[in-house]
């Protein structure tokens, strides 16, 4: 089992490097997310429920190196749900970090999806700024565009998750979500964390830029399948 997990991790790392090497569009990022989900589901469907329950839950930390929340925070919960993980935010003198908790393949996948989405958001902003001939812009404008895009991506991840879970139930007769969630919830409870619900950042949003970012995401009617219909990245 360990060998299979190591092989899966190696393949995820290779896919990640290939997808973000030269920047990627939102379409490429979501197609890549669908592909790694397919790999993860195929791995788990090859195992019995008992074998899955014997896997260990782990934590994967993403350091933002920023003191304030960034636009991508709007889709962090969706990334966690898409990958069957728990997630929480921590902050200290070094900045904000996101901690994903779940089965080892799931947290590897969450880190991967985070990276390709971050790359896609930056790529989209650069394209938008060039198209609008924006030579000088304020933080509100860039942040608002990327925030709008993050909201859109989060919505799509949730829709993709529902489609993927239904496809797995129909094709295999098994509900992997139930099995994974039971393990994660049980192990998460053992951490005995005292988490508080976060507050809104209170930052102003430039409406036009937000709408442009959200529209950039909504313009893609993308519903990649989970059985080889992705981009293959």
Beta strands, then each sheet from edge to edge (+ up, - down):
strand 1: 57-63
strand 2: 86-92
strand 3: 95-103
sheet 1: 1+ 3- 2+
end
